[in-house]
């Protein structure tokens, strides 16, 4: 079940919008046009098809990447604020 609220209604009753998101997406409108969608975190993860929290951590295999940084011969210069 989807719910639609105006941005004003959302600002006045955020808790109500969060409760409505438990039942389905909440479309938030600005001047009659949809502008945002409120989802539960579980619904968001289902939408992505992966666990979003896992995506926030270090990706698997990153420890095998070798970072090579070439030394620079450039001398530092004072900042110019023109």
C-alpha positions, -999 to 999 in steps of 0.1 A, spaced: 0 0 0 14 34 -10 8 66 8 11 102 -5 17 132 17 26 168 10 59 181 22 40 202 48 22 172 61 55 153 63 71 181 83 42 183 107 39 145 113 72 127 105 64 99 129 31 93 110 50 91 78 75 66 93 46 45 105 30 46 70 64 35 55 60 3 74 30 -5 52 46 6 19 64 35 2 54 71 12 55 95 -17 62 131 -5 50 158 -29 61 194 -34 35 216 -51 16 185 -62 45 167 -78 63 137 -63 97 147 -50 108 121 -25 100 86 -14 103 73 22 111 36 26 120 14 55 156 3 55 145 -33 48 125 -21 18 155 -1 6 178 -32 9 153 -53 -10 152 -26 -37 190 -27 -40 191 -65 -40 220 -65 -15 225 -56 21 233 -19 21 252 -21 53 276 -45 36 282 -19 9 292 6 35 321 -15 47 354 -23 29 346 -41 -3 358 -77 -5 392 -80 -22 404 -45 -16 433 -58 4 447 -73 -29 449 -39 -46 484 -24 -47 485 14 -46 516 28 -63 522 65 -57 548 81 -79 571 107 -62 566 142 -74 594 167 -81 570 197 -80 577 222 -53 548 236 -33 535 270 -43 516 295 -22 478 295 -27 464 322 -51 430 336 -42 425 358 -72 
